[in-house]
Amino acid sequence: MRRKFFALAVLVAAASAAVYEFGTNSRVGLQRRECQSAADCNNRGTCSSIGQCDCNDGYAGFKCRSVCRGTTFHANGTVNVLCSGHGTCSQSLGGRCRCTSGYIGNDCGTALPTPTPLSSPSAGESTASSVTLNWPAPTNENEGGQSTFQGTTYQVEGCVKSSGCDSGGLSQAVVNGFAEDGSMAQSMRGRAVAAVPTLGSTASSSNWQVVCVTSGRGCNATGLQEGTLYVFCVRAKFNRGSFGNCSALLEQATQARVPSYETNTPIVNGSVTSTSIRVDFVPPRDIGGGSVNAAVKQYKVEFKKSSLSSWSEQEAPEDATSLTLSGLDVFTSYDIRIYARNVAGYGDPSSVVTQKTAGACGNSVIESGSLGNGLSYSEACDGGFCCTGSCALADSSACSGHGTCANGTACSCQSGYVGAQCQHSGATLCSGHGTVNGDLSCSCENGYYGTSCSITANDCMEVKASVPGGTSSGIYYIHAGGSTPHRVYCDQTTQGGGWTMCTTDNDRVRISSELSGGTYGSDGYRADCRNVEFNAVMYINHDSSNAAAVFHRESSTALKYGTTNYNVVGSTYGKWAAMTGSSTLFDYQLLICDASWMYTGLFMSGIHPSGSSPCYKSCNGWCNDGTSPYFRYNGDFSPETGALNGVAFNENGHRQLTSKLVSVGVRKNTVCSSGQYHDGTQCVACGCSGTGSTSTTCNVQTGACSCKNGYYGRTCSITPTDCVDVRDTVPGGKTSGSYYVHQNSAIFQVYCNQDDDGGGWTMCSTDNFRVRLQSELSGGTYGSDGYRADCRNIPFNAVLYIN
């Protein structure tokens, strides 16, 4: 006798019942529906396309049966007062009110007390990156019915003084948003959260940020900038109430480091006479002062005769670049060292340089010998026209052997040498990569930077870190992979800067052969990025207000496409994550396409599922992916579909598109310390959920935390309750497969069917005989005899059978 599978399910608004017979391996799944027409909603709402009631104002609950608490109606049936005028009606809570801040009760009719403003907070210990704050309780903490609303919560807000800080702190709308969930508090180096100032306040309210939310009366503001003046205020709220106004303001600065010279020494450039020495200042290796105040304000010089132990001091005017020491003894050695001052004061001195003053003609003393630092002095005679302070006629040692003593007054230097005694050449002052100017400055060759042309960079991140002025966007020359210096555009402002921009076009690109030319941001710009190491890619849409999308490689190992890594399958470069500008519900893959049939350049797209497995694309096979976001240049031709013209930016590109002007750049991210990841702009804390993650560390590139079963998302904070939740909230959850869901405080595994009838089906059983739904709750493989999942607490109003 043939066995038939029998299952019983309740279908909402079913007109008739039917018995279905199935053969071997029949499967059952559940989905939620509520209505088929407005009548099913008691004519108090409309029935949506997915079979759920959208209730009119004032009504809520299943089929709109409930009237919202504290609500009155006009004679024509429209709402007069909703939730006592202090809240909104919650559909999910069956007509109970969701009260605005400051009110409670099912009808929001009870007002809560508001704390009085606090006096100014006080500052405890201050370091270069943190300030400890303390404050008193509000004066009315034990008044006004506090026995009913025990507990006080405090919110500390801060602002960089130089950015402009009004006296009100954050806007009230933002304050109340933080009041509901203290977890939203960020460190001071996070992004600003006060985007909408209150009416009448200045735009500076957007510069306030939340430092901490706590029930104690103190917190440590961390992640601050060195040597910076901050403004702080504190506001309080009683339990279930609203935050009050800001306290009186406290101004407190973080500490700043003084400059440190390490081994740098001052320069004596040859302006030496018998009674004076000119000292040119060299910036210290570590300027100190913090990123905001990183600048040398002033220098001072200490000097002494080399034979003595006591130092004299002379301070240069502010912003001076040199200082001449006068009134010195003739033909005498002096020890010289310099100090630099920033906002924190003077630091340690430089190394000591020894310099001898020149001799004096006409003093009846023949003075000769080394003056130090490449300078020498000799006299063929003393007294008369033939002698000068630094060279003598017919003296073979004059002018350092690189010039002649002309007319008994000064050296005439050979080509390539400069200085009072021709002692400096391009090879020594300019590291062999520049020419010396008359003022002893260097004119550097392309690709060499700094006062001595000794600084080089392999990419725009190194330009930003090392090249003087390299924090500004513009054209620079780099030595990627040890290559001859070549021209690139460096974007130093978008998403933290350091981007080496490779192409700008509205059609196709040949990145292996089109290596230079054009103007960045205009059609046809090209730069040679073949040997630039990268683990991040950025796309800029110039036709859409320069919108940016950034992707990080899951592996922190940098790659480069060189001369051979073209047209390989997407799995070659591993998974990538969208950091900004595109959906985070997809994993991504990178293709580097450069062939006569596909000139898409750096081509980023989502990883499209093939059944329960990911499908990695190739340049001529795109997995029939008509769902995920694409970022590519003109696809020209694909064997799957034919013409795939146009440029894709954050849209599905498995079709013909319009042209767009798009630029593509690459970057090798800074390696973050443990417990941090690079968010596209800077290193920030991982923020892994203490409940859902297995560790406080995360992937340094993407920020992905290691999640326990049943927890999903970057921080492991997504907890789906059924396969509809999986489909709509879990990254990658649109793919059919096994997932963990939460019901009645339990976490268990189910199979989610995301392919049939829109997906969202929680599959309960597979069998060819009988099932015991109350006791057979797990086991087996979906699609095979014996598969079970615990569907007892999954709410449903639709049933799916699969034969």
Buried (B, 14 or more C-beta within 10 A) or exposed (E): EEEEBEBEEEBBBEEEEEEEEBEEBBBBBBBBBBBBEBEBBBEBBBBEEEBBBEBBBBBBBEBBBBBBBBBEBEEEEEBEBBBBEBBBBBBEBBBBBEBBBBBBBBBBBBBBBBBBBBEBBEBEEBEBBBBBBEBBBBEBBEEBEBEEBEEBBBBBBBBBBEBBBBBBBBBBEBBBBBBEEBEEBBBBBBEBBBEEBBEEBEEBBBBBBBBBBBEEBBBBBBBBBBBBBBBBBBBBBBBBBBBBBBBEBBEBBBBBBBBBBEEBBBBBBBBBBBBBBBBBBBBBEBBBBBEBBBEBBBBBBBBBBBEEEEEEEBBBEEEEEBBEBEEBEBBBBBBBBBBBBBBBBBBEBBEBBEBBBBBBBEBEEEBBEEBBBBBBBBBBBBEEEBBBBBBBBEBEEBBBEBBBBEEBEBBEBBEEBBBBBBBBBBEEBBBBBBBBEEEBBBEBBEBBBBBBBBBBBBBBBBBBEEBEEBBEBEEBBBBBBEBEBBBBBBBBEBBBBBBBBBBBBBBBBBBBEBBEEBEBBEEBBBBBBBBBBBBBBBBBBBBEEEBBBBBBBBBBEBBBBEEEBBBBEBBBBBBBBBBBBBEBBBBBBBBBBBBEEBBBBBBBBBBBBEEEEBBBBBBBBBBEBEEBBBBBBBBBBBEEBEEBBBBBBBBBBBBEBEBBBBBBBBBBBEEBEEBBBBBBBEBBBBBBBEEBBEEBBBBBBBBBBBBBEBBBBBBBBBBBBBBBBBBEBBBBBBBBBEBBBBBEEEEBBBBBBBEEEEBBBBBBBBBBEEBEBEEBBEEBEBEEEBBBBBBEEBEBBBBBEBE
